[in-house]
Amino acid sequence: MTSTSAEERAVAGKRPGPRPGSGRPARRRDHTLPPRLFVVPALLVYAVVVLYPSLAGVMYAFTDWSGIGGFSFTGLDNFRTLLDDDRALESVGNTLLLTVAVVVVQNGIGLLLALGVHARIRSRAVLRLVFFAPAVVSPVMVAILWKYIYNPDNGAGLNGVLGAIGLGGLRQDWLGDPSLALWSVAAMVVWQYAGYSMVVFLAGLQGVPAELHEAARIDGAGPWQRFRYVTWPLLAPALTINLMLSTIGGLKLFDQVYAATNGGPGTSSETLSTVLYKEAFVYGKFGYSTAVALVLALFVAAVSLVQLRYLRAREVTA
């Protein structure tokens, strides 16, 4: 009887009762309101800095805006122009070739570097620092550095090294030859970001349990079999991250291309990013350039979603 009375008093204490002297039930205080108010300034900044420019860009893609003054809506004319623009279509092919080359070579070298510095060698900490260092350098600075390396003079840069080791026949005009310019830029990007891929793979390698390798070794598995059936499946999450980042980075590559070749010679190294920049800031066709940017953004999003769904489906856990 005593226990029941205590429970009734506890329940009665939780119910909103009338205010003393007012005859109305007391309102319960909303404790989630202060955190929501703290989020409001961040949401306002996000809306002004990100949402408004993005939505305005989508709108300008359907106009003939020149960057100054008024504009008029032109419907799908900018997108029809894009389909008939040989330079833009060539830049799509260049962008895809550059992306495939960068994704394959960068991640291949990054994986080899990660396996190398994951081994028990004394200099592994120094090697990790050396390999990762180019990733923190400005892309424009890297492009300027590699323009010296790609110096077309026979006695300078890479050509000078080739001549010094008896491979003078391989000397080229690396950035001036239309058939080599795009691949020279790809090599530059791979050099800069292979260490970044290495760090992601290295994190994945350190998450592979040593017990699995020991069990495979006891079962008679060799180094290649342990990598193929133990390490490689467990590296799937790291591979997903690396492929996603390198694909997105390759599709919207701009800095290195613009600083090293400016899309040349001719249009041999033009990418979609350099085309939309020139259309906006060189030719004053902001409406058309935003249409190119919108197509590029949708293409990057579509490729990333398909790639993410496929890669996440093959991931396994230890």
Salt bridges, closest charged atoms under 4 A:
ASP77 OD1 - ARG80 NH1 2.81
GLU214 OE1 - ARG217 NH1 2.89
GLU270 OE2 - ARG87 NH1 3.57
GLU270 OE2 - LYS278 NZ 2.76
GLU279 OE2 - ARG87 NH2 2.56
GLU315 OE1 - ARG312 NE 3.47
